[in-house]
């Protein structure tokens, strides 16, 4: 059975995976650090509220993740996909599904 602790662990793993994938893009000079900072600000802001299990933050973060999904899907399906882009696309999709079921999971476990 999934507990709040395990749910937060999955959330942390998915966030770390996204940041590592974007960090790899910096290391191989595909993006600049300024773009990484701009990209990560919404994630950091929402992460602050997600770890506090605020249901409204989960609901709003799903809408924000749709923007990340659109940008990742353009890079994967619009041009020649790079392996980091494919993993980022998968990670964003997994995070969206995970966050989408967050309020239901939190209410069920509390």
Wavefront OBJ file of the C-alpha trace (Angstrom):
o trace
v 0.000 0.000 0.000
v 1.201 3.466 -0.856
v 1.880 5.760 2.088
v 2.383 9.520 2.138
v 6.102 8.934 2.681
v 6.336 6.694 -0.395
v 4.245 9.114 -2.433
v 6.606 11.968 -1.538
v 9.581 9.747 -2.382
v 8.205 9.123 -5.870
v 7.598 12.852 -6.283
v 11.176 13.623 -5.233
v 12.630 11.015 -7.592
v 10.692 12.391 -10.562
v 11.712 15.978 -9.780
v 15.370 14.994 -9.383
v 15.223 13.073 -12.656
v 13.892 16.137 -14.478
v 16.616 18.370 -13.048
v 19.343 15.848 -13.861
v 18.135 15.523 -17.440
v 18.063 19.291 -17.892
v 21.463 19.536 -16.198
v 22.852 17.090 -18.745
v 21.638 19.443 -21.462
v 23.787 22.171 -19.888
v 26.823 19.895 -19.729
v 26.626 19.016 -23.406
v 25.965 22.664 -24.365
v 22.444 22.203 -25.684
v 21.016 24.939 -23.424
v 22.439 27.839 -21.441
v 22.357 28.174 -17.678
v 19.994 31.155 -17.897
v 17.447 29.025 -19.756
v 17.834 26.298 -17.132
v 17.116 28.812 -14.351
v 14.054 30.129 -16.222
v 12.880 26.541 -16.833
v 13.361 25.471 -13.213
v 11.713 28.401 -11.393
v 8.094 27.164 -11.718
v 9.171 23.667 -10.721
v 10.918 24.928 -7.602
v 7.996 27.147 -6.614
v 5.458 24.353 -6.963
v 7.757 21.808 -5.323
v 7.736 23.969 -2.180
v 3.954 23.517 -1.917
v 3.828 19.923 -3.167
v 5.982 18.604 -0.335
v 3.547 20.281 2.076
v 0.743 18.265 0.442
v -1.361 21.254 -0.617
v -4.115 19.899 -2.852
v -4.552 23.173 -4.776
v -0.842 23.139 -5.637
v -1.263 19.688 -7.173
v -4.197 20.872 -9.244
v -2.411 23.975 -10.542
v 0.836 22.128 -11.132
v -0.940 19.814 -13.575
v -1.680 22.843 -15.758
v 1.936 23.997 -15.549
v 3.146 20.524 -16.465
v 1.091 20.715 -19.653
v 3.363 23.548 -20.808
v 6.434 21.434 -20.050
v 4.768 18.555 -21.908
v 4.190 20.730 -24.973
v 7.803 21.918 -25.099
v 9.151 18.402 -24.597
v 6.824 16.918 -27.218
v 7.891 19.524 -29.791
v 11.526 18.536 -29.266
v 10.729 14.818 -29.472
v 8.156 14.747 -32.275
v 8.911 17.984 -34.145
v 12.592 17.537 -34.842
v 15.116 14.752 -34.712
v 14.776 13.479 -31.140
v 17.792 13.397 -28.854
v 17.895 10.717 -26.167
v 17.776 13.264 -23.328
v 14.653 14.822 -24.849
v 12.957 11.437 -25.007
v 13.732 10.730 -21.354
v 12.575 14.221 -20.374
v 9.311 13.661 -22.251
v 8.784 10.352 -20.431
v 9.644 11.933 -17.085
v 7.218 14.836 -17.632
v 4.457 12.381 -18.572
v 5.110 10.264 -15.479
v 5.215 13.348 -13.263
v 1.933 14.599 -14.748
v 0.178 11.299 -14.043
v 1.688 11.161 -10.566
v 0.662 14.730 -9.723
v -2.778 14.289 -11.277
v -3.590 11.523 -8.796
v -1.963 13.392 -5.906
v -5.089 14.963 -4.373
v -6.947 11.649 -4.487
v -4.021 9.830 -2.893
v -3.537 12.486 -0.200
v -7.231 12.516 0.723
v -7.363 8.719 0.802
v -4.299 8.397 3.038
v -5.200 11.205 5.471
l 1 2 3 4 5 6 7 8 9 10 11 12 13 14 15 16 17 18 19 20 21 22 23 24 25 26 27 28 29 30 31 32 33 34 35 36 37 38 39 40 41 42 43 44 45 46 47 48 49 50 51 52 53 54 55 56 57 58 59 60 61 62 63 64 65 66 67 68 69 70 71 72 73 74 75 76 77 78 79 80 81 82 83 84 85 86 87 88 89 90 91 92 93 94 95 96 97 98 99 100 101 102 103 104 105 106 107 108 109 110
